[in-house]
Amino acid sequence: MQTRLLRLPEVSAKTGLPRSTIYRKVAQGNFPRIRKLGERTSAFVESEIDEWILARVDCADRCAAPPPRRSKAGGAP
């Protein structure tokens, strides 16, 4: 499998998060880490970003509130 590296603008577009949120989440340990490629160049591993996105989708599906219960018709006293 070939590893693809993504620069910040592509990660931002892929996740829908602004750069400030990405940096904050990285610092908090809630987002894949940044890989330093050179003195002024860094990138993210695409597969790690994809896994992070899938985990958010999975959590949203599992953690969603159940639909509101309907009251029975004609239940007035």
N, C-alpha and C positions, 0 to 999 in steps of 0.2 A: 504494500500500500504506500502511496506517495503522500508525504506530509506537505501540506500547503500552509504557508504563513500569510496572515492577513494584517494589513496596516490598520491603524485606528479608524480612518474614515469608512473602511469596508466593514469593520466590526460594528461601528455605530449604525450604519445602514442595515446591517443584517439583524441586529438586536432591537433597533428602534430607540436605543438609549443615547443621550447626548454624551459627549466626551467627559464632561465633569462627573456624571453619574458612573461611567465606566471606571474612571480613576478612583472614585470614592469606594466603589464596590471591590476593586482590586485591593485597595489599602485595608479594607475591612475583612478581606479573605473570602468574599462572597462572589467572586468572579475569577475566571481563569487568569493566571499570572501573565505578565508581560515578559517576553524574552528579549533581552538586549542583544542586538545583532552587530552593533558598532557603537562608536562614540555618540552618534546622534540619530541612531536608527533602532527602532524596536518594533516588535510584531507579536501577534497572538497565534497560537496553533489552531487552525480551523476546526479540527476534530474536537478540541476542547470547548470551543465556542458552540459548536453544534450540540454537544452533550449538555452544556449549560442551558441552551434554549429548550431542548427536549425535557430536561428536568423541570423547567418552569411550566411548560405545557402540561406535563404529567401532574405536577402539584396542583395546578389550577383545576384540572379535571377532578382530582381526588379531594381537594380541599374546598370545592365549591359548596356553597350553602344549599341544603335541600330545598326543593320548591315549596312555597307556602302551602299549608294544608287548606283545603276548601272546607267551608262549614257546610253542614247538611242543610238542605233546603227544607223549609217549613219548621225549623227548630225554634221558632218564637214561642215564648210561654203563653 
